[in-house]
Amino acid sequence: MQQPFDPSGAPAGCPAHGNVPLYGSDFGSDPENMYAQLRTLGPSAPVDIAPDVEVELVTSYDAGLYILQNPTLFVRDSRRWNALNAGEIPADSPALPMMGYRPNALFSDGAAHARLRQAVTDSLATVDQSRIVRLTQQSADYLISQFSSEALGQAELMSAYAQPLPLLVFGELFGCPPELGDRVIAGITGIFQGTPGADETLGGALAELIALKRRQPGEDLTTRLMVHSSRLTDEEVLHQLVTLLSGGTAPLTASIGTSAALYLSDDWPSGLPVEDAVVKTLWNYAPIANYAAHYPTQDVELGDRTLHTGDPVLISFAAANTDPKLTAHREQLSSKAHLAFGAGPHACPAKDPAFMIAATAVESLLNRLPDVEMRVPFKELAWVPAPWSRQLVTVPIRYTPRTVPSAAKPRPARPASAQVAPSAAAMPQPAGFSRPSHAAPKPKGGMFSRFRAWVNGE
């Protein structure tokens, strides 16, 4: 039976279900307090993830790990979702783009999941680690060159750096030509912002990219997926690319922004490496906060609650990682024991490259702007009030402006130089972004076109 919250200190429940809403300013301003309240109900509790959308949220580390590692009892195919099949989910619900079924590895089970995931993991394995570091450094150099010479010596790191950097790296890994890269970035950015027609923009651009790679294969992820022995159809390739984009760029943005802010904060111990800031981000500020909907294949008892067949069960990676029962002995665990990348058969297939990109991005910032510092204390920074992710709204920084001769053209980044050591291991529009011009391809249009022109010394 659902237990009521203690009215002292608990936010008002959703009028439809009487549950705590995991959205809006109350949740966004203090999610940790919300998780603490939910833990009083046991390892899981009912919440509304969006208006009129009820889910069971797992806040216990042990319970979350049990569900993630039990694919027979808990499956990912959202076509089992009872309320959706009964027409009880609003058609315009923000939960649908996040939880609705798509034919990709994330929403598949059994043999179908194994086939799609193998294609993704094998394709990712062909990307050399040194290339990932080089592409990240190159993208970082370009973005820093766009704001570092400003006379005021101030910038907003999320929009100018953390958000566009993963998009540039993925554009290169996918083998996008400039104009298609612009449209891919416009589409995925629009999806995060809720821009009408963004799905069609992204789908059209990726379909053209796949058609291009049929004619002109390359050494890129798109081609690798297409020629994999799993024999993916073009539609399946498209959906795996969408999954890599949406599941990779947004968490990376959050990781880069939070890790940089942590490292630059007054409380950060001097001498600790950047990697430690990334690890702390993954433990304490899980970029994907509440996600991974599972559907029980039979009624399951969890604590004092029953998880019913076909009702969505979401994992709170943020709450699980900060579970008091875990934190008491967390120092004895591996630094990789967090659930920020998930666990079990659906764990993130790109966790090592993701960690490398985040750490290299922060290292590059520190190396290019050695006196960079925060303009606002870390504890005063605002977080995006969304249930799905844990991302800072802004990261205001200051630094000594870099003097760039007016006649000098930007130059591409060199591969790992002595100056930069390779790493060991829903949102605002990026600064300077504009939609590409299809009528005049010569002028530098969108962000990816401008980046490619900069790399080529144009």
Secondary structure, DSSP 8 states (H G I E B T S, - for coil): ------TTT-----TTTS-EESSHHHHHH-HHHHHHHHHTT-SEEEEEEETTEEEEEE--HHHHHHHHT-TTTEE--GGG-HHHHTT-S-TT-THHHHHS--SSGGG--HHHHHHHHHHHHHHHHTS-HHHHHHHHHHHHHHHHHHHTT-TT-EEEHIIIIITHHHHHHHHHHTT--HHHHHHHHHHHHHHHHT-TTHHHHHHHHHHHHHHHHHHS--SSHHHHHHHSTT---HHHHHHHHHHHHHHHHHHHHHHHHHHHHHHHSTTS-TT--HHHHHHHHHHHS-SB-EEEEEEESS-EEETTEEE-TTS-EEEEHHHHHT-HHHHTTGGGS-TT-SSTT--GGGS-TTHHHHHHHHHHHHHHHHHHSTT-EESS-GGG--B---SSB--BS--EEE-------TT-------SS-TTS----------TT-----SS-SSS--SHHHHHHHHHTT-
